[in-house]
Amino acid sequence: MTSLEIAQLQVDRGGVPAVLGVDYANHQPGWIGLVGANGSGKTTLLRALAGRLPIRSGRIAIGGADVSANRALRASLIGFAIDNAMLPADLTPRELFALSAESEQAIDDPLLAPLRAALRFESFIDRKCGALSAGMAQRIALFAAFLDLPAIVILDEPFNWLDPLTAFDTKQALRDLVTARGLTLITALHDISTLTAYCNRGILLSAGRIALTLEESELRAGLADPISFETRMVDRLRDSN
């Protein structure tokens, strides 16, 4: 497990402030669910952590080392699923995996076998990415984020485009991978049910700031009473706007 610490993080998106002084520290492996309304800064925060965006100010530390100024290092340390529409159209998934992984054996790592089975991409692994449907491309983007088994993986709304069967099996595989690997998985989510059923910790982001953090006991209580929990979350979002 590799710790992740964020201190007074500020990030612009298109020249406009989008993340406004976020503080958060994670020292335990687990699945962290990030929720918030559209425009709350979720994607900007995740892309900045993963080295896809520069930060304006603040500190990001991975494993205790300050990586705030080094986007390339953040990108190399954190697995990140790119937008499925950004997959290279002229490559097949097999070719993409080979180029993305440091090890030739990464795609066949036994620890990734359950995730590979859940994503069911064997039938189109040798098609050009440009010929894949959005759901197929999403499966490829998700699997690529886990190649070489990084200690931290970031997924932005990973279950978009997935059919119900694939989404269910993928959630199960991700939960098991987090446990088996001691992985820190951070996902932006739009559905409260995934947050309460699968995540170990939760963050509610509103207007570029953390409005609420949730521990596992609170999430499981929410699973037992989903209507009350969702009402509480929505009320908190309304109060923060």
C-alpha positions in Angstrom: 0.0 0.0 0.0 1.2 3.5 -0.8 -0.1 6.5 1.1 -1.7 9.5 -0.6 -1.8 12.9 1.0 -3.3 16.1 -0.4 -2.8 19.4 1.3 -4.5 22.7 0.3 -4.7 21.5 -3.3 -6.0 24.0 -5.9 -6.4 23.1 -9.5 -7.7 25.1 -12.5 -9.6 23.7 -15.4 -9.7 25.8 -18.6 -8.3 28.8 -16.6 -11.1 28.6 -14.1 -10.6 27.5 -10.5 -12.2 24.0 -10.1 -10.6 22.5 -7.0 -10.3 24.9 -4.1 -8.0 23.9 -1.2 -8.7 20.2 -0.8 -7.1 18.4 2.2 -7.2 14.6 2.4 -4.9 11.9 3.7 -5.2 8.1 3.0 -2.9 5.7 4.8 -4.9 2.5 4.4 -5.6 0.4 1.3 -9.3 0.3 0.3 -11.8 1.6 -2.2 -12.5 5.3 -1.9 -15.7 6.6 -3.5 -15.9 10.2 -4.7 -19.3 11.6 -5.2 -20.7 15.0 -6.1 -22.9 17.0 -8.4 -21.9 17.7 -12.0 -19.3 20.5 -12.0 -18.2 19.8 -8.4 -14.6 19.2 -9.4 -14.4 15.4 -9.3 -12.9 14.9 -12.7 -10.5 17.8 -12.3 -9.3 16.5 -8.9 -8.7 13.0 -10.2 -6.9 14.1 -13.3 -4.6 16.3 -11.3 -3.8 13.5 -8.8 -3.0 11.2 -11.8 -0.7 13.7 -13.4 -3.0 14.6 -16.3 -3.4 18.2 -15.1 -1.0 20.6 -13.4 -1.9 22.0 -10.0 -2.0 25.7 -9.2 -0.9 25.3 -5.6 -0.8 22.9 -2.7 0.9 19.6 -2.1 0.5 16.0 -3.3 2.5 13.3 -1.6 2.7 9.6 -2.6 4.4 7.3 -0.2 5.5 10.3 1.8 7.4 11.9 -1.2 6.3 15.3 -2.5 5.3 14.8 -6.2 3.4 18.1 -6.5 5.6 19.5 -9.2 6.2 16.2 -11.1 3.2 15.3 -13.2 5.1 12.6 -15.1 6.1 10.9 -11.8 2.5 11.0 -10.6 1.3 9.5 -13.9 3.9 6.7 -13.6 2.9 5.8 -10.0 -0.9 5.9 -10.4 -2.9 3.7 -12.7 -5.5 5.8 -14.5 -8.3 4.8 -16.9 -8.4 7.3 -19.8 -11.6 8.3 -21.5 -12.7 5.4 -23.6 -13.1 7.8 -26.6 -9.4 8.5 -26.4 -8.2 5.0 -27.1 -5.8 4.9 -30.1 -8.1 4.0 -33.0 -5.5 2.2 -35.0 -4.3 -0.2 -32.3 -5.9 -3.4 -31.1 -6.5 -3.8 -27.3 -3.8 -6.4 -27.3 -1.3 -4.0 -28.9 -2.4 -1.2 -26.5 -1.8 -3.5 -23.5 1.6 -4.5 -24.8 2.7 -0.8 -25.3 1.2 0.3 -21.9 2.7 -2.4 -19.7 6.2 -2.5 -18.4 6.2 -6.3 -18.4 5.2 -8.5 -21.3 3.5 -10.8 -18.8 1.4 -8.0 -17.2 -1.8 -8.9 -19.1 -1.6 -12.5 -17.9 -0.9 -11.7 -14.2 -2.9 -14.1 -12.1 -4.0 -11.3 -9.8 -5.7 -9.7 -12.8 -7.4 -12.8 -14.0 -10.8 -12.2 -12.2 -10.9 -8.6 -13.5 -10.1 -9.8 -17.0 -12.9 -12.4 -16.8 -15.3 -9.8 -15.5 -14.6 -7.4 -18.4 -15.0 -10.1 -21.1 -12.9 -8.6 -23.8 -11.4 -11.8 -25.2 -13.8 -11.8 -28.2 -12.6 -8.3 -29.4 -9.0 -8.1 -28.1 -7.7 -8.2 -31.7 -10.1 -5.7 -33.2 -9.0 -2.1 -33.8 -10.0 0.1 -30.9 -11.6 2.5 -33.3 -14.1 -0.2 -34.3 -15.2 -0.9 -30.7 -18.5 0.2 -29.2 -18.4 2.6 -26.2 -19.0 -0.3 -23.8 -16.2 -2.4 -25.3 -13.8 0.5 -25.2 -14.7 1.2 -21.6 -13.7 -2.4 -20.7 -10.3 -1.9 -22.4 -9.7 1.4 -20.7 -10.5 -0.1 -17.3 -8.2 -3.1 -17.7 -5.3 -1.0 -19.0 -5.3 1.1 -15.7 -4.4 -2.0 -13.7 -1.5 -3.3 -15.9 1.7 -3.7 -13.8 -0.5 -3.5 -10.6 0.1 0.0 -9.4 -0.5 0.6 -5.7 -3.0 3.4 -6.5 -5.6 3.3 -9.3 -8.0 6.1 -10.3 -11.1 5.5 -12.3 -13.5 8.3 -13.3 -17.1 7.0 -13.4 -15.9 3.5 -14.4 -19.2 1.8 -14.8 -20.6 4.2 -17.4 -21.3 2.3 -20.7 -21.1 -1.1 -19.1 -24.1 -3.4 -19.3 -25.6 -4.6 -16.0 -23.9 -8.0 -16.0 -20.4 -6.6 -16.8 -20.9 -3.8 -14.3 -21.8 -6.2 -11.5 -19.0 -8.6 -12.2 -16.5 -5.8 -12.5 -17.5 -4.3 -9.1 -17.0 -7.7 -7.5 -13.6 -8.2 -9.2 -12.5 -4.7 -8.1 -13.5 -5.3 -4.5 -11.6 -8.6 -4.4 -8.6 -7.0 -6.1 -8.5 -4.2 -3.5 -8.5 -6.8 -0.8 -6.0 -9.2 -2.4 -3.5 -6.6 -3.5 -3.8 -4.1 -0.7 -4.7 -1.6 -3.4 -5.9 2.0 -3.0 -8.7 2.4 -5.6 -10.3 5.9 -6.1 -13.4 6.1 -8.2 -15.7 9.0 -9.0 -19.3 7.6 -8.7 -22.8 8.8 -9.6 -24.7 6.0 -7.9 -25.0 5.9 -4.1 -25.6 2.2 -4.1 -22.1 1.4 -5.3 -20.7 3.8 -2.7 -22.5 2.1 0.2 -22.1 -1.5 -1.0 -18.4 -1.6 -2.2 -16.4 1.4 -0.9 -14.4 1.5 2.4 -14.4 5.3 2.5 -16.3 8.1 0.9 -15.8 11.7 -0.1 -18.5 14.2 -0.9 -17.2 17.0 -3.1 -19.1 20.2 -3.6 -18.1 23.3 -5.4 -14.4 22.2 -5.5 -14.2 21.5 -1.8 -14.7 18.4 0.5 -18.1 18.8 2.1 -18.1 15.4 3.9 -16.0 12.4 4.5 -17.5 9.0 5.3 -15.9 6.0 7.0 -16.8 2.4 6.3 -19.2 2.0 9.2 -21.2 5.0 7.9 -21.3 3.5 4.4 -22.6 0.1 5.7 -25.2 1.9 7.8 -26.2 3.6 4.6 -26.5 0.3 2.9 -28.9 -0.9 5.6 -31.1 2.2 5.1 -30.5 3.4 1.6 -33.3 6.0 1.3 -32.3 7.8 4.5 -28.6 7.8 3.5 -29.3 9.1 0.0 -31.5 11.8 1.4 -28.8 12.8 3.8 -26.3 13.0 1.0 -28.6 15.0 -1.2 -29.4 17.4 1.6 -25.7 17.9 2.2 -25.2 18.7 -1.4 -28.0 21.2 -1.4 -26.6 22.9 1.8 -23.1 23.1 0.2 -24.3 24.8 -3.0 
